[in-house]
Amino acid sequence: MRTLALLLLLTLQAANAVAETQADTSVARVVQGGRWTDGAATGAYRIVVEEVGFEHVSCRVRIQWIGSAADGRLAKPVAEQTFAELSTTFWSCGQGKQSVLVGGNVLKVQATHAYSGESCTFTARLGKPGRYQYEGCSNEKPATKAGG
């Protein structure tokens, strides 16, 4: 009987933890701009910024390649990639209109580290669907890394 009660308690705690995790993620904003071309296919970039967490809120940034709409159909995502260099650490994205910018094929995201308070502007050069190149953080030594 004790084993069954313990198992039930652990199951309820796990379900509650999953529900809290899902509730602690919300879309903060969506920015669309720039253009991509891949052969005959064309489209625009869409950047989705989500806030994650509850005490030290960090951001998750997803890059989407949206295909051009044709014949009155809705435009659909062709590819999606998480901006891993920013999204897998404890950075909070800025809240202002200018904190996430897409100009041409360059993405810039202003962020502040959730623990140290350090500021940084993350930059990526966007390419064909599913591809981007991380160009660094404004406070890092220059080093080009391939992402996506």
TORNUKE-14669 format. One record per atom (N, C-alpha, C): x, y, z; atom name. Coordinates in Angstrom, 1 decimal. Atoms other than C-alpha are relative to their C-alpha. Layout:
residues N
{{X Y Z} 'CA'},
...
END
This chain:
residues 148
{{0.8 -1.2 0.0} 'N'},
{{0.0 0.0 0.0} 'CA'},
{{0.9 1.3 0.0} 'C'},
{{-0.9 -1.2 -0.1} 'N'},
{{2.9 2.4 0.9} 'CA'},
{{0.6 0.2 -1.4} 'C'},
{{-0.6 -0.2 1.3} 'N'},
{{4.5 1.7 -2.5} 'CA'},
{{-0.9 0.6 -1.0} 'C'},
{{1.0 -0.6 0.9} 'N'},
{{1.3 2.5 -4.4} 'CA'},
{{-0.2 1.5 0.3} 'C'},
{{0.2 -1.4 -0.4} 'N'},
{{0.8 5.7 -2.4} 'CA'},
{{1.3 0.9 -0.4} 'C'},
{{-1.2 -0.7 0.5} 'N'},
{{4.5 6.7 -3.1} 'CA'},
{{0.0 0.2 -1.5} 'C'},
{{0.0 0.0 1.5} 'N'},
{{4.1 5.9 -6.8} 'CA'},
{{-1.0 1.1 -0.4} 'C'},
{{1.1 -1.0 0.4} 'N'},
{{0.9 8.0 -7.0} 'CA'},
{{0.5 1.4 0.3} 'C'},
{{-0.5 -1.3 -0.3} 'N'},
{{2.6 10.9 -5.2} 'CA'},
{{1.1 0.5 -1.0} 'C'},
{{-1.0 -0.3 0.9} 'N'},
{{5.6 10.8 -7.5} 'CA'},
{{-0.6 0.4 -1.4} 'C'},
{{0.7 -0.3 1.3} 'N'},
{{3.3 10.7 -10.6} 'CA'},
{{-0.6 1.4 0.0} 'C'},
{{0.6 -1.3 -0.1} 'N'},
{{1.4 13.7 -9.4} 'CA'},
{{1.0 1.1 0.0} 'C'},
{{-1.1 -1.0 0.0} 'N'},
{{4.6 15.7 -8.7} 'CA'},
{{0.6 0.1 -1.4} 'C'},
{{-0.5 0.0 1.4} 'N'},
{{5.9 14.8 -12.2} 'CA'},
{{-0.9 0.8 -0.9} 'C'},
{{1.0 -0.6 0.9} 'N'},
{{2.7 15.9 -13.9} 'CA'},
{{-0.1 1.5 0.4} 'C'},
{{0.0 -1.3 -0.4} 'N'},
{{2.7 19.1 -11.9} 'CA'},
{{1.2 0.8 -0.5} 'C'},
{{-1.2 -0.7 0.5} 'N'},
{{6.3 19.9 -12.9} 'CA'},
{{-0.1 0.2 -1.5} 'C'},
{{0.2 -0.2 1.5} 'N'},
{{5.5 19.4 -16.6} 'CA'},
{{-1.0 1.1 -0.2} 'C'},
{{1.0 -1.1 0.2} 'N'},
{{2.4 21.7 -16.3} 'CA'},
{{0.7 1.3 0.4} 'C'},
{{-0.7 -1.3 -0.4} 'N'},
{{4.6 24.4 -14.5} 'CA'},
{{0.9 0.4 -1.1} 'C'},
{{-0.9 -0.3 1.1} 'N'},
{{7.2 24.1 -17.3} 'CA'},
{{-0.7 0.6 -1.2} 'C'},
{{0.8 -0.4 1.1} 'N'},
{{4.6 24.5 -20.0} 'CA'},
{{-0.6 1.4 0.3} 'C'},
{{0.6 -1.3 -0.3} 'N'},
{{3.0 27.5 -18.2} 'CA'},
{{1.1 1.1 0.1} 'C'},
{{-1.1 -1.0 -0.2} 'N'},
{{6.4 29.2 -17.7} 'CA'},
{{0.6 0.4 -1.3} 'C'},
{{-0.5 -0.4 1.3} 'N'},
{{6.9 29.7 -21.5} 'CA'},
{{-1.1 0.8 -0.7} 'C'},
{{1.0 -0.8 0.7} 'N'},
{{5.2 32.5 -23.3} 'CA'},
{{0.6 0.8 -1.1} 'C'},
{{-0.5 -0.8 1.2} 'N'},
{{5.6 34.2 -26.7} 'CA'},
{{0.0 1.5 0.4} 'C'},
{{-0.1 -1.4 -0.4} 'N'},
{{6.9 37.7 -25.9} 'CA'},
{{-0.3 0.9 -1.2} 'C'},
{{0.2 -0.8 1.2} 'N'},
{{7.0 39.0 -29.5} 'CA'},
{{0.4 -0.8 -1.2} 'C'},
{{-0.3 0.5 1.3} 'N'},
{{7.3 38.2 -33.2} 'CA'},
{{0.4 1.1 -0.9} 'C'},
{{-0.5 -1.0 0.9} 'N'},
{{9.4 40.1 -35.6} 'CA'},
{{0.2 -0.6 -1.4} 'C'},
{{-0.2 0.6 1.4} 'N'},
{{9.4 39.6 -39.4} 'CA'},
{{0.7 1.0 -0.8} 'C'},
{{-0.8 -0.9 0.8} 'N'},
{{11.8 41.1 -41.9} 'CA'},
{{1.0 -0.8 -0.8} 'C'},
{{-1.0 0.6 0.8} 'N'},
{{14.5 40.5 -44.4} 'CA'},
{{-0.6 -1.0 -1.0} 'C'},
{{0.4 1.0 1.0} 'N'},
{{14.3 38.1 -47.4} 'CA'},
{{1.0 -1.0 -0.2} 'C'},
{{-0.9 1.1 0.4} 'N'},
{{15.8 34.8 -48.3} 'CA'},
{{-0.4 -0.6 -1.4} 'C'},
{{0.2 0.6 1.3} 'N'},
{{16.2 33.0 -51.6} 'CA'},
{{0.8 -1.3 0.0} 'C'},
{{-0.6 1.3 0.1} 'N'},
{{16.9 29.4 -52.3} 'CA'},
{{-0.5 -0.6 -1.3} 'C'},
{{0.4 0.4 1.3} 'N'},
{{16.8 28.6 -56.0} 'CA'},
{{-1.2 0.8 -0.4} 'C'},
{{1.3 -0.7 0.3} 'N'},
{{13.2 29.5 -57.1} 'CA'},
{{-0.8 0.4 1.2} 'C'},
{{0.8 -0.2 -1.3} 'N'},
{{11.9 29.5 -53.5} 'CA'},
{{0.5 1.4 0.6} 'C'},
{{-0.4 -1.3 -0.7} 'N'},
{{11.8 32.9 -51.7} 'CA'},
{{-0.9 0.1 1.2} 'C'},
{{0.8 -0.3 -1.2} 'N'},
{{10.4 34.2 -48.4} 'CA'},
{{0.7 1.0 0.9} 'C'},
{{-0.5 -0.9 -1.0} 'N'},
{{11.0 36.2 -45.3} 'CA'},
{{0.4 -0.7 1.2} 'C'},
{{-0.4 0.6 -1.3} 'N'},
{{12.5 35.6 -41.9} 'CA'},
{{-1.0 0.5 1.0} 'C'},
{{0.9 -0.3 -1.2} 'N'},
{{10.3 35.5 -38.8} 'CA'},
{{0.8 -0.4 1.2} 'C'},
{{-0.7 0.3 -1.3} 'N'},
{{11.9 35.7 -35.3} 'CA'},
{{-1.1 0.0 1.1} 'C'},
{{1.0 0.2 -1.1} 'N'},
{{9.8 34.3 -32.4} 'CA'},
{{0.8 0.0 1.3} 'C'},
{{-0.7 -0.1 -1.3} 'N'},
{{11.0 35.4 -28.9} 'CA'},
{{-1.0 -0.5 1.1} 'C'},
{{0.8 0.5 -1.1} 'N'},
{{9.7 33.4 -26.0} 'CA'},
{{0.7 0.3 1.3} 'C'},
{{-0.6 -0.2 -1.4} 'N'},
{{10.2 34.1 -22.3} 'CA'},
{{-0.2 -1.3 0.7} 'C'},
{{0.0 1.3 -0.6} 'N'},
{{11.1 31.0 -20.3} 'CA'},
{{0.4 0.2 1.5} 'C'},
{{-0.3 -0.1 -1.4} 'N'},
{{11.1 30.6 -16.5} 'CA'},
{{-0.9 0.9 0.8} 'C'},
{{0.9 -0.8 -0.8} 'N'},
{{9.6 32.4 -13.6} 'CA'},
{{0.8 0.9 1.0} 'C'},
{{-0.8 -0.8 -0.9} 'N'},
{{12.3 33.6 -11.2} 'CA'},
{{1.1 0.8 -0.8} 'C'},
{{-1.0 -0.6 0.9} 'N'},
{{15.2 34.4 -13.6} 'CA'},
{{-0.5 -0.3 -1.4} 'C'},
{{0.6 0.2 1.3} 'N'},
{{13.4 34.8 -16.9} 'CA'},
{{1.1 0.1 -1.1} 'C'},
{{-1.0 -0.1 1.1} 'N'},
{{15.5 34.0 -19.9} 'CA'},
{{-0.9 -0.1 -1.3} 'C'},
{{0.7 0.0 1.3} 'N'},
{{14.6 34.0 -23.6} 'CA'},
{{0.4 -1.1 -0.9} 'C'},
{{-0.3 1.0 1.0} 'N'},
{{14.4 31.4 -26.3} 'CA'},
{{-0.4 0.7 -1.3} 'C'},
{{0.2 -0.7 1.3} 'N'},
{{14.7 32.8 -29.9} 'CA'},
{{0.0 -1.1 -1.1} 'C'},
{{0.1 0.9 1.1} 'N'},
{{13.5 30.8 -32.8} 'CA'},
{{0.0 0.8 -1.3} 'C'},
{{0.0 -0.6 1.3} 'N'},
{{14.3 31.7 -36.4} 'CA'},
{{-0.8 -0.9 -0.9} 'C'},
{{0.9 0.8 1.0} 'N'},
{{11.7 30.7 -39.0} 'CA'},
{{0.2 0.6 -1.4} 'C'},
{{0.0 -0.4 1.4} 'N'},
{{12.0 30.8 -42.7} 'CA'},
{{-1.4 -0.2 -0.6} 'C'},
{{1.4 0.0 0.5} 'N'},
{{8.6 31.7 -44.1} 'CA'},
{{0.0 0.1 -1.5} 'C'},
{{0.1 0.0 1.4} 'N'},
{{7.8 30.8 -47.7} 'CA'},
{{-0.9 1.1 -0.5} 'C'},
{{0.9 -1.0 0.6} 'N'},
{{6.2 33.4 -49.9} 'CA'},
{{-1.3 -0.6 -0.3} 'C'},
{{1.3 0.5 0.3} 'N'},
{{2.5 33.0 -50.3} 'CA'},
{{-0.3 0.1 -1.5} 'C'},
{{0.3 0.0 1.4} 'N'},
{{1.2 32.1 -53.7} 'CA'},
{{-1.5 -0.3 -0.2} 'C'},
{{1.3 0.3 0.4} 'N'},
{{-2.2 32.1 -55.3} 'CA'},
{{-1.0 0.1 1.2} 'C'},
{{0.9 -0.2 -1.1} 'N'},
{{-3.9 33.5 -52.2} 'CA'},
{{0.1 -0.9 1.2} 'C'},
{{-0.2 0.9 -1.1} 'N'},
{{-2.6 30.8 -49.9} 'CA'},
{{0.8 0.7 1.1} 'C'},
{{-0.8 -0.6 -1.1} 'N'},
{{-1.2 31.6 -46.5} 'CA'},
{{1.5 -0.4 -0.1} 'C'},
{{-1.4 0.4 0.0} 'N'},
{{2.6 31.7 -46.2} 'CA'},
{{0.2 -1.0 1.2} 'C'},
{{-0.3 1.1 -0.9} 'N'},
{{4.0 28.7 -44.3} 'CA'},
{{1.5 0.0 0.4} 'C'},
{{-1.4 0.2 -0.3} 'N'},
{{7.2 28.1 -42.4} 'CA'},
{{0.6 -1.2 -0.8} 'C'},
{{-0.7 0.9 0.8} 'N'},
{{9.7 26.3 -44.6} 'CA'},
{{1.0 -0.8 0.9} 'C'},
{{-1.0 0.6 -1.0} 'N'},
{{12.3 25.7 -41.8} 'CA'},
{{-0.1 0.8 1.3} 'C'},
{{-0.1 -0.7 -1.3} 'N'},
{{12.9 26.6 -38.2} 'CA'},
{{1.2 -0.5 0.7} 'C'},
{{-1.2 0.3 -0.7} 'N'},
{{16.0 26.8 -36.1} 'CA'},
{{0.1 0.8 1.3} 'C'},
{{-0.2 -0.8 -1.2} 'N'},
{{16.6 27.8 -32.5} 'CA'},
{{1.4 0.7 -0.1} 'C'},
{{-1.2 -0.7 -0.1} 'N'},
{{19.2 30.5 -32.1} 'CA'},
{{0.7 -0.5 1.3} 'C'},
{{-0.6 0.7 -1.2} 'N'},
{{21.2 28.2 -29.8} 'CA'},
{{0.9 0.7 0.8} 'C'},
{{-1.0 -0.7 -0.8} 'N'},
{{24.0 30.5 -28.8} 'CA'},
{{-0.6 0.9 1.0} 'C'},
{{0.7 -0.9 -0.9} 'N'},
{{21.5 32.8 -27.1} 'CA'},
{{-1.1 -0.8 0.8} 'C'},
{{1.2 0.6 -0.6} 'N'},
{{18.6 30.4 -26.2} 'CA'},
{{0.4 -1.1 1.0} 'C'},
{{-0.3 1.1 -0.9} 'N'},
{{20.5 27.7 -24.3} 'CA'},
{{0.8 0.5 1.3} 'C'},
{{-0.7 -0.5 -1.2} 'N'},
{{22.0 30.0 -21.6} 'CA'},
{{-1.0 0.9 0.7} 'C'},
{{0.9 -0.8 -0.9} 'N'},
{{20.6 32.5 -19.0} 'CA'},
{{0.0 1.4 -0.5} 'C'},
{{0.1 -1.4 0.5} 'N'},
{{20.1 35.6 -21.2} 'CA'},
{{-1.5 0.4 -0.1} 'C'},
{{1.3 -0.5 0.1} 'N'},
{{17.0 37.7 -21.0} 'CA'},
{{0.0 1.0 -1.2} 'C'},
{{0.0 -0.9 1.1} 'N'},
{{16.0 39.5 -24.2} 'CA'},
{{-0.6 1.3 0.4} 'C'},
{{0.6 -1.3 -0.2} 'N'},
{{15.3 43.2 -24.2} 'CA'},
{{-1.4 0.2 -0.3} 'C'},
{{1.4 -0.2 0.2} 'N'},
{{11.8 44.5 -24.1} 'CA'},
{{-0.4 1.0 -1.0} 'C'},
{{0.3 -1.1 0.9} 'N'},
{{12.0 47.5 -26.4} 'CA'},
{{-0.2 -0.4 -1.4} 'C'},
{{0.2 0.3 1.4} 'N'},
{{11.0 47.7 -30.0} 'CA'},
{{1.3 -0.3 -0.8} 'C'},
{{-1.2 0.1 0.7} 'N'},
{{14.6 47.9 -31.1} 'CA'},
{{0.9 -1.2 0.6} 'C'},
{{-0.8 1.0 -0.6} 'N'},
{{15.8 44.9 -29.0} 'CA'},
{{0.2 -1.3 -0.9} 'C'},
{{-0.1 1.1 1.0} 'N'},
{{15.2 42.3 -31.8} 'CA'},
{{-0.2 0.7 -1.4} 'C'},
{{0.1 -0.7 1.3} 'N'},
{{16.0 43.6 -35.3} 'CA'},
{{0.5 -1.0 -1.1} 'C'},
{{-0.4 0.7 1.2} 'N'},
{{16.2 41.9 -38.7} 'CA'},
{{0.2 1.0 -1.1} 'C'},
{{-0.3 -0.9 1.2} 'N'},
{{17.9 44.0 -41.4} 'CA'},
{{0.7 -0.8 -1.1} 'C'},
{{-0.5 0.8 1.1} 'N'},
{{18.4 42.3 -44.7} 'CA'},
{{0.1 -1.4 0.5} 'C'},
{{-0.1 1.3 -0.5} 'N'},
{{19.8 39.0 -43.6} 'CA'},
{{0.8 -0.1 1.3} 'C'},
{{-0.7 -0.1 -1.3} 'N'},
{{21.3 40.1 -40.2} 'CA'},
{{-1.0 0.1 1.1} 'C'},
{{0.8 0.0 -1.2} 'N'},
{{19.6 39.3 -36.9} 'CA'},
{{0.9 0.6 1.1} 'C'},
{{-0.7 -0.6 -1.2} 'N'},
{{20.6 41.4 -33.8} 'CA'},
{{-1.0 -0.1 1.1} 'C'},
{{0.8 0.1 -1.1} 'N'},
{{19.2 40.6 -30.4} 'CA'},
{{0.7 0.5 1.2} 'C'},
{{-0.5 -0.5 -1.2} 'N'},
{{19.9 42.7 -27.3} 'CA'},
{{-0.4 -0.8 1.1} 'C'},
{{0.3 0.9 -1.1} 'N'},
{{20.1 40.6 -24.2} 'CA'},
{{0.8 0.4 1.3} 'C'},
{{-0.7 -0.3 -1.3} 'N'},
{{21.1 40.9 -20.5} 'CA'},
{{0.1 -1.3 0.7} 'C'},
{{-0.1 1.2 -0.7} 'N'},
{{22.5 38.0 -18.5} 'CA'},
{{-0.8 0.0 1.3} 'C'},
{{0.9 0.1 -1.1} 'N'},
{{20.0 36.9 -15.9} 'CA'},
{{0.7 0.1 1.4} 'C'},
{{-0.7 0.0 -1.3} 'N'},
{{22.6 36.5 -13.1} 'CA'},
{{1.0 1.1 0.1} 'C'},
{{-1.1 -0.9 -0.1} 'N'},
{{25.5 38.8 -13.9} 'CA'},
{{-0.4 1.5 -0.3} 'C'},
{{0.5 -1.3 0.4} 'N'},
{{23.5 41.7 -15.4} 'CA'},
{{0.8 0.6 -1.2} 'C'},
{{-0.9 -0.4 1.1} 'N'},
{{26.1 41.9 -18.3} 'CA'},
{{-0.9 0.1 -1.2} 'C'},
{{0.7 -0.3 1.2} 'N'},
{{24.7 43.3 -21.6} 'CA'},
{{0.7 -0.6 -1.2} 'C'},
{{-0.6 0.5 1.2} 'N'},
{{25.3 41.8 -25.0} 'CA'},
{{-1.0 0.1 -1.2} 'C'},
{{0.8 0.1 1.2} 'N'},
{{24.0 42.1 -28.6} 'CA'},
{{0.5 -1.2 -0.8} 'C'},
{{-0.3 1.2 0.7} 'N'},
{{24.0 38.7 -30.2} 'CA'},
{{-0.3 0.2 -1.5} 'C'},
{{0.2 -0.3 1.4} 'N'},
{{24.4 38.8 -34.0} 'CA'},
{{0.1 -1.3 -0.8} 'C'},
{{-0.1 1.2 0.8} 'N'},
{{23.7 36.1 -36.6} 'CA'},
{{-0.3 0.5 -1.5} 'C'},
{{0.3 -0.2 1.4} 'N'},
{{23.8 36.2 -40.4} 'CA'},
{{-0.9 -1.2 -0.5} 'C'},
{{1.0 1.0 0.5} 'N'},
{{20.7 34.4 -41.8} 'CA'},
{{0.2 -0.3 -1.4} 'C'},
{{-0.2 0.5 1.4} 'N'},
{{20.9 32.3 -44.9} 'CA'},
{{-1.2 -0.7 -0.5} 'C'},
{{1.1 0.8 0.6} 'N'},
{{18.9 29.7 -46.8} 'CA'},
{{-0.7 -0.7 1.1} 'C'},
{{0.8 0.7 -1.0} 'N'},
{{16.2 27.8 -45.0} 'CA'},
{{0.7 -1.0 0.9} 'C'},
{{-0.7 0.9 -1.0} 'N'},
{{17.5 26.2 -41.8} 'CA'},
{{1.4 0.3 0.3} 'C'},
{{-1.4 -0.3 -0.1} 'N'},
{{20.9 27.9 -42.0} 'CA'},
{{0.2 1.4 0.6} 'C'},
{{-0.4 -1.3 -0.5} 'N'},
{{22.4 30.8 -40.0} 'CA'},
{{1.5 -0.1 0.4} 'C'},
{{-1.4 0.0 -0.5} 'N'},
{{25.9 31.8 -39.0} 'CA'},
{{0.1 0.9 1.2} 'C'},
{{-0.2 -0.8 -1.2} 'N'},
{{26.6 33.0 -35.5} 'CA'},
{{1.2 0.9 -0.1} 'C'},
{{-1.2 -0.9 0.2} 'N'},
{{28.8 36.1 -35.6} 'CA'},
{{0.5 0.6 1.3} 'C'},
{{-0.5 -0.4 -1.3} 'N'},
{{29.2 36.6 -31.9} 'CA'},
{{-0.9 0.9 0.8} 'C'},
{{0.6 -0.8 -1.0} 'N'},
{{28.2 38.7 -29.0} 'CA'},
{{0.8 1.3 0.1} 'C'},
{{-0.7 -1.3 0.1} 'N'},
{{29.1 42.4 -28.8} 'CA'},
{{1.1 0.1 1.1} 'C'},
{{-1.1 -0.1 -1.1} 'N'},
{{31.2 41.8 -25.6} 'CA'},
{{1.0 -1.2 -0.1} 'C'},
{{-0.9 1.1 0.2} 'N'},
{{33.0 38.7 -26.9} 'CA'},
{{1.2 0.4 -0.9} 'C'},
{{-1.0 -0.2 1.0} 'N'},
{{36.3 38.6 -28.8} 'CA'},
{{-0.5 -0.6 -1.3} 'C'},
{{0.5 0.4 1.3} 'N'},
{{35.6 38.2 -32.5} 'CA'},
{{0.3 -1.5 -0.2} 'C'},
{{-0.2 1.4 0.4} 'N'},
{{35.1 34.5 -33.4} 'CA'},
{{-1.2 -0.5 -0.7} 'C'},
{{1.1 0.5 0.8} 'N'},
{{32.9 33.1 -36.1} 'CA'},
{{-0.3 -1.4 0.3} 'C'},
{{0.4 1.4 -0.2} 'N'},
{{31.0 29.9 -35.3} 'CA'},
{{-1.1 -0.3 -0.9} 'C'},
{{1.1 0.4 0.8} 'N'},
{{28.7 28.0 -37.5} 'CA'},
{{-1.1 -0.5 0.9} 'C'},
{{1.2 0.5 -0.7} 'N'},
{{25.2 27.4 -36.2} 'CA'},
{{-1.0 -0.5 -0.9} 'C'},
{{1.1 0.5 0.8} 'N'},
{{22.3 25.5 -37.4} 'CA'},
{{0.3 -0.9 -1.1} 'C'},
END
